């Protein structure tokens, strides 16, 4: 939701010079997010505090948060 508000805040000054609806602004913002290219996860191996080894194969399809 914060992303939409930020995008709206960026586009709203433009609405004073153009006749553009909120739906058009949201559609443009959504298109920008869809155009982002995904990056492939590089091969890695990490040992957690319990001694378990995790690789990119063991976390495939899961959400991963790495805290350094």
N, C-alpha and C positions, 0 to 999 in steps of 0.2 A: 504494500500500500504506500510505503514511503517513496518508492521509486516513481509511482504514478504522480504523487504530489510534487516531487522534484521536477519531473518532466512537465507537469502542468505549469509550475512556476516559471519554467524556462520558456514555454510557449505562450503564456498568457499576455505578455507585452506585445506579441505579434498580432494578437486579436484586435488591437486598436487600429491597425492599419489594414487588416484583411477581415473579410467576413468568413470566419471559420467556427465550426461548432465544436463543442466539447467532445462529441463522438469522433470527429475527424482528428482531434488532438490525440485522443486515446488510441485510435487506429494507427496513427503515425508512430506513436511511442511503442505500441505492440509490435509493429513491423520492424523497428530498430532492434528490439530484443530478439526477434526471430532470426534476424540476419546475422547475429553473432555466431561466429564459428566455434565449434567445440574443439577442445584439445584432447589428444589422447594421453592417458596416464602413462608416464614413463615407468619402466621396470624398477622396482624397489624391493627392499627387504628390511624389515624393522623388527626388533625384538622388544616386546612390551615388558612391563615390570614383573610379570609372572613368568617370564622366560619363554613365552610363546612367540614364534616367528610368524610374522604377517607379510605376505607378498601381494603384489597387485592381483594375482590370481585368487587369493583367499578373500579379498574384499570386493571382487568384481560384482557389480550390481547393488552394492550397499553404499550408504552414505559414510564418508570417511572424514574425520576431523583429526588433523595432525597438529599438535601443539609443541613448538620448540622452545 
